[in-house]
Amino acid sequence: MTVSQHPRKRDSTAEHGQRRDLRYPDVPEALAVPSYDNHTHLEIEDGEAGRELEEHLELAAQAGVVGAITVGGDVPSSQWQVRAANAHARLLAAVAIHPNEAPRYAEAGELEQALDEIARLAQDTRVAAIGETGLDYFRTSGDDALRAQHASFEAHIDIAKRERLPMQIHDRDAHDDVVALLRRVGAPEGTVFHCFSGGPALAQIAADEGWYCSFAGNVTFKNAQLLRDALQVVPRERILVETDAPFLTPVPFRGRPNAPYLIPVTIRFMADELGVEADELAAQLAQNTLDLYGPFEVEQRAAWRAARRG
């Protein structure tokens, strides 16, 4: 398998069982100030005509999205992200066992082995973060499964600290326990609540702790006022933006395939909510991304990781 091929394909049906609209939206007006997609899943094929990795990157560049962090959720997808990031200078990788995958590995007696592979992958220069990891009480239940999630989350925190890498957290219906665990064991430097799903109270905790909040296309959804309220609380230097593609496509394209080139839609919406110019916010988001994850350029990246390791 080459990195341009997709190991996973998204289900084409919506949650209510109807066929999704599989047409990719048109490329929006380009950002005047380039920015980045903080979290995407480029290994997942979606849309009526599956797009190869190179096409996604070209369309992103047309929209002023000059880089992306492509994120794993199990061993095969994490390996794919590392190969993709080594093949394309506009990509960095994040590697992890997703909290919903941790119980499956544990049940098979393979969680420790999987975590060892994540730790090995994390040493690659093109890896920018450990993620996505965390807790998910929406899709996972049962004492054994939740114990596996907690154990996996703690192991990822340890990997992030050892490698001095940021960590991208998946937190679904588990805000209190995620915060409690981070406080108990100590959060890695550069902790990010990916696809932020809390309200102003969680955003204030994150602000007080120096954690980042990354907003996806669901901040544009009509029923997401709590996310918009939270956005107002987060310090500007701790805000990130992501697609979580191919999921969470922003309004007015909700339900259709998502991709990094749609970042401008979310940035412009967020700028309106914050009462700032889109160019100003795009510049801030780009700086936040580089401050947190380091440079994308190959030689600079190698030097940055070496300096982090001491």
N, C-alpha and C positions, 0 to 999 in steps of 0.2 A: 504493500500500500504506500503510495506517495502522499506527501502532506497535502496535495491538492484534492485528494479524495476524502469523502466524509465517512467516518465510521458509524455515524448515527443519523437517522432520519426522523424528523418530528412527525407526530401523528397529525394527519390532515383534518381531523374532526375537532370541532369546538367542544367545550365541556357539555353543552346541551345536546350533543350528538349530531348537530348539523354540519355540513361541509363548510370549512373555512374558505374565505376568499384568499386564494393562493397567489394573487397577483402582487408582485413587488411594487411598492409605491415608486413614483418618479423621484429622482434625485432632487432634494430641495435646493434653494438658493445657497450658494457656498458661504461659509463663514468668512468674513473679511479678516478675522484674526483666527489662525488655525488653533484647533484644540484636539482632544484625545477622547477615546472611548475607554473608560476605566474598567469595564467588565463586559465581555462578550463570549459567546460559545461558538466559535467558528467551525468546530468539528461537526456541528449539527446541520444537516441539510434541510432546507425548507423552501417553500415556494413552488409555483407551477413549473418553473424551469430551474432546476437546481443550479446554483451558481458556484463556481469553483472559487477557491480561496483568493487567487490572483484577481479575479473580477471584483470580489468584495473589497479588496484593498484599493483597486483602481477607482471604484465608485466612491469610496471613502475619501480618497485624495481629491476627487472632483468637488466634494462637498466641504473641503477644508478640514477634514478629520485626518490628521497626519500620523496617527499611531493608535494602537489598541492593545489592550491586555486581554489575551484569550485564555479562558479559564477552564480547568479540568474539574471533574467530580468523581472520578474513579481512576484506577490505574491505567487502563487503555487510553482514556481521554487525556489524562495528564501527560502521558508519554507523547501523544499526538501534539499537544500544545508546545512541548519542548522542541519537537522536530520542526513545527511550523515557525516558531520564533527563531530558530537557528537558520532557517531558510529565508526569512524575510526580515529586513532591518526595521520595518515599521511595526513589528510585533514584538511584544514581550509575553512571557507565559506566567500563569499561576497554576500551582499543582496542589491537589488535595483529594481526600476522600470526602465526598458530600455527606452531611449528616444522615440523609436517608439511605445512603449506601453502606454506612458503617455497620448497621445491624446485619445486613446481608453477608458482608465479609466475616463478621463475628460468628454468625450461625454456621458458616462453612469452615470455621477454624482458620481463617486466612487474614484476619484483621492485622495482626502483628506483622505479617509478611508484606501486606499492602502498605502499611505505614513505613516500613523499612524502604520500600521502593520510592515512596514520596520523599523521604529524607534523602535518598540518593539523587533523585531528580532535582531537588532543591539546590544542589551544589552547582548546577549548570549556570553559567554566567548569564544566560538569557532568561532565567527565572526571576521575576520581579516581585512575586508575592506567594505566600501560602494561602490557598483558598480554592474553592470556597469550602469553608469548614464552619462548624457552629452547632446549633440545636434547632430542631424542627419538631414541634409538637402537633403540627397540623396533619402530617402524613405518617407519623410514626407514633406508636403507643405500645405499652407493655413494659414491664420492669426490665427485662433482659435487653430489649431494643434501646431503651433510654439509657441504660448503663453503658451500652456500646457507644452511643452517641457521645456521652460525657467523656468516656475514656478516649475516644478518637479526638474530640475537641482539645482535650488537655495535651494529647500527644502532638497535635498540630501546633499548639502554642509553643511547646518545647522546641519543635523544629524551627519555627519562625525566630525564636530567640537565639538558638544556636547559629543560624545562618544570618542573623541580623537582617531579616526581611520583614516587610509589612505583612499583615494578615487580613484577608477579606472574609468577613463573617456572614454566613447565612443564618438569619434569625427570623423564624416564623412562629408566632404565638409562643415565644419563649423569652420575652424581653427580660423579665426579672431574673431568670436563671442564668442567662447569658451574662448579664451585668455582674451577678453575684460570683460566677465562676471566674470572670476576668479579674475581679477585685481580689478574689481569694488566692489565685495563683500568680497574678501579675500579668497585665496585658502586654503584648509585644509593642515595641515602639512602632508607631504607624498602624494602629488598629483601625479598620474600616468596617462600618456597617454597610455591606453591599446591599443594593436595592432597599434602601432604608424603608422600614415598614412601621415605624412607631409614630408617636405624636410628639407634641412639644415637650412633654416630660422626659421622654427618652432622649430627645435632641439636646435638652439642657444637661442631662447626665453626660452625654458624649462631649458636649462643649466643656463641661467642668473637668473631665478626665483628659482632654486633649485628643479625643478620638475623632475620626473622620466620618462623615455621613455622605453616602453616594446615592444620588437620586436617579431613578430610571424613568421610563416613559409613563409609568403609572401615576406620576405626579400630575399628569395632564388629565387624568380620568375625572369625570364629573363627581364621583363619589369619594374622592381622595382629598377632601378638605383638610383632614388631619395631617397629611403629608405636606400640604402647602403651608399649614400653620407651623409645622416643624421646620420647614425651610427658612422661615423668618428668624428662627432661634439660632441656627448654626452659624458660627463665625465664618466670614467669607473665606478665610484661609484654611478652613476645614471642610469646605464643600467640594464634592466631586460629582461627575456626571457619567452615566453609563447607559448602554442599551439593554443589557442582559439578553441580547439577541440570541436566538430568533424570537424571544418572548417579549411581552410588555411593549408592544409597538405603540408609540404615542398617538393621541388624538391629532388629526382626524383620520388616522390610518389604523385605528385599534382593530385587532383581530387579523390583520394581514401580516405577512412575513416582516420581520424586523432585521436590521443590519446596521453596522457601524455608520453608514452614510446618513442615517436619520438622526444622528446626534444634534445637528443644528435645530431640528424641530423642538427638542426638549430644552436646549439651551435658550432659545428665544422665548419659550414659555416661561422658564424660570426667571429670565431677565425681567419680563413683564411683571411677574409676581413680586420681584424684589425692587422694582422701580429703578432699574439701571439699564444702561445701553447693553445690547447683546455683545458688542465688541468688548466692552469692559469686563463682562462676566466671562466671556470666552477666554480672555487673557488671564483672568484670575484662575479659572479652572485648569488651564494648561500649565500655569506655574505650579499650582497645587499638585498636579499629577507628576511633574518632573521633580519637585521637591520630595515627594513621597517615594516614588519608584526609581528615581535616577534616570540617566540618559538612555535613549534608545540606540544611538549610534554604536556600532560594533566595538570600535577601539575604546571609546569613552566608557562604554558599558563595562568592558573588562577591567579597566582601571578603577571604576567606581566600586565594583564588587570586591576587587582586591583590597581597596582602601577600607571598605566596610569590615572585611574579615581581619584587618590589622596585620 
